[in-house]
């Protein structure tokens, strides 16, 4: 079996895990998680995907700052025991850390010492095809921990012991349905979205009762005939149209509205599914009580490039053009930095601009925010079409961050990547890839005059001006970033195994540490007993490794031999 086949394979003999738990001892004095705590989390904790419902990815801790970050040292490390892409932030609740890893594993640790409390290991089916064998974390509510699995279940674990409380099947993994996201917990509801758009599924968001796993509502991201938006589909295309909702949404607690990003249409070439194809490549505003779609904004119509827009927009109170408004900010995979206005009955376009080079868009309609497509760079059936950026876009699923201190948005961007493929019509076979092209035909090439690839960018969303940029010459930047009140930006995402910290105001590189592997996961920060810690999972794989494999040999210095294997790294200031 080749390395490429291993990365795309299902549960192989040496990585299959048994559904069980091992406990070194139950957690004492666990703090139950409530709506009030999630809506206004203590500064010391990190209990949601981006820490707060608004999705800022910002820690209010400032003990570690620009003046002393040079003294940051490893406090403890912990090996996860599995390979592949580790993409979850450690989740911390009053000194207890929960870490999700690939292969359906959750580890509970003492956040101060790294001592293991318990470990849950899920038995994954032997015939499971894991295109993205990963997890982006666990959700917390009351005294339970919630995991969305790649074999398409939601599992509730006892937070103190790791024992299974309930286990609910969502859909059928044999038909290409799976999940990789961190569940969103809102008022006692476990809300998840499905992956699998590349298998020709119909996307959805679904809510379960956190107490017993009973399904409360299910909203499909592609409307059936007669439903609003169905006129944007032809024939039976809606049944297999993609629209996966495979990243965690953000939540406006004041208006009780969830904003959820939706993926691309399927298969890839747009001529295979004519129409605008709502609600693919869009953001949905959902009622958490009923799942009803309140309103939406489609970033680009009739997606043909595999440009998922699943990273939920950040909710920012913005001052722009002489007025204050409630915004949605989304640096898109389609290479456009989107600024929108969220209202109870509508999402309005405010501004948009390319944050990396693109030859796909000729402009944006000022009134509607609808991108104007250059047909020469839009994939169709029966023809090879090239486009920039590549199918991984200007920014893939890794999340940007916003600092209310600097009022800047920090974007893990990729520049100078182009791609292309030949669209072909193929029959849909449930459970098999249905891309609209041959996998081996997918191109990834350096753009013209490419002198670097990854970019950590800082943008002012109020003015549309780029404030600073740090380039990575021989690596993509494929990892989420986090900002802190110490005026720091935390970032992994490169093939040199480094974890880096930048000055949030200037972009100056202040500190870096080599780790065991490449970093795809989101950095985070927490505090225990008066000490601030910074934590990250290191573990390369999935799409980051696929980019490496595609560019090795094409770009000088672009290596694809990044070692795999997961380790949790925790740092603190060196006590002198």
TORVO-821316 format. One record per residue (C-alpha): y, x, z. Coordinates in steps of 0.1 Angstrom, whole numbers, plus 5000, padded with zeros to 4 digits. Layout:
c2_c1_c3
Y_X_Z
...
//
This chain:
c2_c1_c3
5000_5000_5000
5034_5014_4990
5064_5016_5012
5081_4989_4991
5051_4966_4994
5049_4972_5031
5085_4961_5035
5078_4929_5017
5044_4921_5031
5034_4897_5057
5019_4903_5091
4998_4934_5087
4970_4946_5110
4990_4970_5131
5020_4948_5136
5004_4914_5143
5013_4903_5178
4994_4881_5202
5012_4850_5215
5013_4859_5251
5036_4873_5278
5034_4903_5300
5053_4902_5333
5062_4932_5355
5077_4906_5378
5098_4874_5376
5135_4875_5374
5151_4867_5407
5184_4848_5411
5187_4839_5375
5220_4822_5366
5215_4789_5347
5236_4786_5315
5259_4756_5312
5283_4742_5287
5312_4753_5308
5299_4789_5309
5293_4790_5271
5327_4775_5264
5345_4800_5287
5321_4829_5292
5326_4855_5320
5340_4888_5306
5309_4906_5318
5285_4885_5298
5274_4881_5261
5255_4848_5258
5262_4837_5222
5256_4854_5189
5292_4866_5186
5298_4862_5223
5321_4832_5220
5319_4799_5201
5348_4810_5179
5328_4838_5164
5353_4866_5170
5327_4892_5181
5352_4904_5207
5346_4917_5242
5374_4914_5267
5362_4945_5287
5385_4975_5286
5370_5000_5311
5358_5019_5280
5389_5025_5258
5406_5048_5234
5415_5073_5261
5380_5078_5275
5355_5068_5249
5348_5105_5242
5330_5106_5276
5305_5079_5265
5269_5089_5271
5235_5072_5269
5227_5054_5302
5192_5043_5292
5170_5035_5262
5140_5013_5256
5115_5013_5227
5107_4979_5212
5073_4990_5199
5077_4976_5164
5091_4986_5130
5113_4968_5104
5150_4957_5106
5162_4951_5142
5192_4927_5137
5198_4910_5171
5225_4918_5196
5212_4922_5232
5220_4890_5251
5232_4895_5287
5235_4869_5314
5246_4882_5348
5227_4915_5347
5196_4902_5327
5192_4913_5291
5172_4895_5265
5164_4913_5232
5147_4897_5202
5129_4920_5177
5110_4917_5145
5074_4903_5147
5083_4874_5170
5090_4894_5202
5114_4888_5231
5119_4914_5258
5136_4907_5292
5152_4937_5309
5173_4947_5338
5206_4953_5320
5216_4980_5345
5184_5001_5346
5164_4991_5315
5134_4981_5336
5112_4955_5319
5108_4921_5335
5086_4904_5309
5077_4905_5272
5068_4876_5249
5047_4884_5218
5041_4857_5193
5009_4856_5172
5021_4854_5136
4998_4840_5109
4979_4865_5088
4991_4848_5056
5028_4847_5065
5049_4862_5037
5080_4877_5055
5107_4884_5031
5130_4890_5060
5107_4898_5090
5135_4899_5116
5153_4880_5143
5190_4878_5151
5186_4869_5188
5178_4843_5214
5199_4814_5226
5203_4805_5263
5206_4772_5281
5199_4762_5317
5169_4783_5328
5154_4787_5293
5155_4812_5264
5151_4799_5228
5136_4817_5199
5136_4807_5162
5105_4822_5146
5096_4835_5111
5067_4811_5110
5092_4783_5113
5089_4772_5150
5115_4769_5178
5100_4782_5211
5115_4776_5246
5106_4803_5271
5111_4802_5309
5139_4827_5314
5124_4840_5347
5089_4845_5335
5087_4844_5297
5061_4817_5298
5062_4791_5269
5078_4758_5280
5076_4741_5246
5069_4750_5210
5081_4728_5181
5072_4732_5145
5103_4729_5122
5088_4729_5087
5058_4746_5069
5059_4784_5065
5034_4782_5037
5060_4766_5015
5085_4794_5021
5102_4779_5051
5111_4804_5079
5139_4812_5103
5157_4844_5113
5188_4832_5132
5198_4830_5168
5197_4793_5179
5231_4778_5187
5232_4759_5220
5257_4731_5223
5256_4705_5251
5219_4707_5256
5210_4708_5219
5192_4737_5202
5206_4739_5167
5190_4760_5140
5190_4764_5102
5163_4773_5078
5159_4803_5056
5139_4805_5024
5164_4797_4995
5146_4823_4975
5115_4801_4976
5131_4771_4961
5133_4751_4994
5160_4725_5003
5182_4738_5031
5189_4721_5064
5204_4723_5098
5184_4706_5126
5190_4699_5164
5164_4697_5192
5166_4685_5228
5167_4717_5248
5146_4701_5276
5116_4691_5256
5119_4701_5219
5123_4666_5205
5141_4665_5172
5175_4647_5175
5188_4650_5140
5183_4668_5107
5210_4673_5080
5201_4686_5046
5226_4710_5030
5218_4695_4995
5225_4658_4992
5198_4634_4979
5208_4609_4951
5234_4585_4963
5247_4607_4991
5281_4623_4990
5280_4654_4967
5249_4643_4949
5269_4639_4917
5271_4678_4916
5234_4681_4908
5214_4670_4878
5180_4654_4877
5156_4667_4904
5174_4701_4909
5184_4690_4944
5148_4690_4956
5145_4728_4952
5182_4738_4951
5182_4764_4980
5213_4761_5003
5196_4779_5032
5215_4777_5065
5200_4809_5079
5228_4822_5102
5242_4808_5135
5272_4785_5132
5304_4786_5152
5318_4758_5173
5352_4743_5179
5348_4728_5214
5382_4710_5212
5373_4689_5182
5336_4691_5188
5329_4704_5153
5303_4730_5143
5311_4752_5113
5280_4763_5095
5277_4787_5065
5254_4777_5036
5235_4799_5012
5233_4802_4974
5218_4777_4950
5183_4783_4936
5171_4797_4914
5198_4823_4908
5210_4817_4872
5235_4789_4873
5225_4775_4839
5192_4766_4855
5209_4741_4879
5241_4728_4861
5270_4714_4883
5290_4726_4912
5259_4723_4934
5273_4711_4968
5269_4721_4995
5256_4756_4985
5278_4786_4990
5300_4766_5013
5309_4760_5049
5300_4726_5065
5318_4709_5093
5291_4691_5114
5292_4666_5142
5269_4682_5169
5260_4647_5183
5247_4632_5150
5246_4661_5124
5270_4641_5102
5289_4662_5076
5326_4657_5085
5340_4678_5057
5333_4710_5038
5348_4738_5017
5328_4754_4988
5337_4791_4984
5323_4792_4949
5307_4767_4926
5273_4768_4908
5263_4801_4924
5245_4824_4900
5247_4858_4918
5227_4852_4950
5259_4852_4970
5250_4834_5002
5279_4825_5023
5259_4821_5055
5280_4841_5078
5300_4814_5096
5338_4816_5094
5357_4828_5124
5379_4802_5142
5414_4819_5146
5447_4805_5157
5468_4820_5130
5505_4824_5123
5511_4827_5085
5540_4819_5062
5562_4807_5091
5538_4782_5106
5509_4781_5131
5476_4765_5123
5439_4764_5132
5422_4786_5106
5388_4795_5093
5386_4832_5082
5357_4844_5061
5353_4877_5043
5328_4864_5017
5298_4878_5000
5316_4867_4968
5341_4896_4975
5370_4872_4984
5387_4873_5018
5391_4836_5026
5418_4821_5048
5414_4783_5053
5429_4756_5075
5406_4734_5095
5416_4698_5101
5397_4669_5115
5392_4653_5081
5395_4683_5057
5393_4720_5052
5423_4732_5032
5426_4764_5011
5454_4786_5023
5448_4820_5007
5422_4843_4992
5421_4878_4978
5395_4903_4967
5387_4928_4995
5365_4949_4971
5366_4953_4934
5351_4924_4914
5349_4916_4877
5335_4881_4883
5367_4862_4893
5398_4859_4871
5417_4843_4899
5418_4813_4924
5433_4779_4917
5463_4777_4940
5459_4740_4950
5421_4738_4954
5409_4773_4962
5384_4771_4934
5376_4805_4919
5381_4809_4882
5349_4825_4867
5347_4851_4840
5317_4838_4820
5309_4873_4808
5298_4882_4843
5280_4850_4853
5242_4852_4850
5225_4827_4828
5189_4820_4815
5177_4842_4787
5203_4869_4789
5209_4900_4809
5243_4899_4827
5260_4927_4847
5285_4920_4875
5304_4937_4903
5299_4936_4932
5261_4936_4933
5240_4907_4945
5245_4921_4980
5282_4912_4975
5313_4926_4991
5299_4918_5025
5264_4905_5031
5253_4886_5063
5266_4913_5087
5295_4898_5107
5331_4909_5107
5351_4909_5140
5385_4898_5151
5406_4913_5179
5432_4890_5195
5448_4922_5208
5455_4938_5174
5453_4905_5155
5432_4923_5129
5399_4914_5112
5374_4942_5109
5351_4940_5078
5319_4959_5071
5324_4960_5034
5305_4976_5005
5324_4989_4975
5314_5004_4941
5280_4986_4939
5273_4967_4907
5242_4949_4896
5226_4926_4871
5195_4908_4860
5180_4888_4831
5177_4851_4839
5144_4835_4831
5129_4800_4837
5097_4801_4857
5076_4773_4873
5080_4768_4911
5049_4777_4931
5053_4766_4968
5054_4797_4990
5061_4822_4962
5094_4838_4953
5114_4817_4928
5144_4838_4919
5150_4830_4883
5144_4866_4874
5117_4893_4879
5122_4912_4911
5117_4945_4893
5145_4935_4869
5172_4934_4896
5196_4962_4890
5218_4980_4915
5240_5008_4902
5271_5027_4913
5303_5012_4899
5326_5032_4875
5341_5063_4892
5323_5056_4925
5333_5081_4951
5321_5062_4982
5302_5030_4990
5306_5017_5026
5340_5008_5039
5350_4997_5074
5382_4977_5067
5410_4963_5089
5429_4934_5075
5458_4913_5088
5449_4877_5079
5485_4866_5085
5499_4888_5057
5469_4896_5036
5476_4933_5040
5450_4960_5046
5460_4981_5076
5434_5008_5075
5400_5018_5059
5373_5043_5067
5350_5053_5038
5313_5063_5039
5306_5085_5009
5268_5084_5007
5259_5052_5025
5264_5015_5024
5278_4998_5055
5251_4972_5064
5256_4962_5100
5278_4938_5120
5309_4951_5138
5324_4943_5172
5358_4948_5187
5368_4953_5223
5399_4949_5245
5398_4987_5249
5411_4988_5213
5377_4999_5200
5357_4989_5169
5319_4994_5173
5298_4999_5141
5264_5011_5129
5252_5002_5094
5248_5036_5078
5218_5055_5066
5225_5086_5088
5213_5069_5120
5248_5071_5135
5265_5047_5159
5303_5050_5157
5334_5039_5176
5368_5037_5160
5404_5032_5171
5410_4995_5164
5447_5001_5156
5445_5032_5134
5409_5035_5122
5405_5070_5137
5369_5079_5144
5367_5085_5182
5330_5089_5190
5296_5090_5173
5260_5093_5184
5229_5099_5163
5201_5074_5171
5164_5072_5163
5169_5050_5132
5195_5033_5111
5215_5005_5128
5217_4970_5113
5222_4950_5145
5254_4939_5161
5269_4960_5189
5279_4943_5221
5294_4951_5255
5287_4938_5290
5293_4947_5327
5271_4950_5357
5282_4960_5392
5317_4971_5380
5303_4993_5352
5310_4985_5315
5281_4992_5291
5279_4992_5253
5246_4983_5238
5230_4983_5203
5195_4980_5187
5187_5008_5163
5160_4999_5137
5163_5002_5099
5146_4979_5074
5148_4948_5053
5178_4947_5029
5194_4979_5041
5162_4997_5033
5160_4979_4999
5195_4991_4990
5184_5026_5000
5153_5025_4978
5173_5011_4948
5199_5039_4949
5178_5069_4959
5179_5093_4929
5209_5075_4913
5235_5088_4938
5237_5123_4951
5230_5124_4988
5218_5088_4990
5185_5092_5009
5159_5066_5014
5139_5083_5041
5155_5066_5071
5129_5065_5099
5119_5031_5112
5111_5019_5147
5132_5000_5172
5150_5013_5202
5176_4996_5225
5204_5021_5232
5227_5015_5262
5258_5037_5268
5283_5041_5297
5310_5065_5306
5298_5098_5319
5303_5099_5357
5319_5133_5364
//
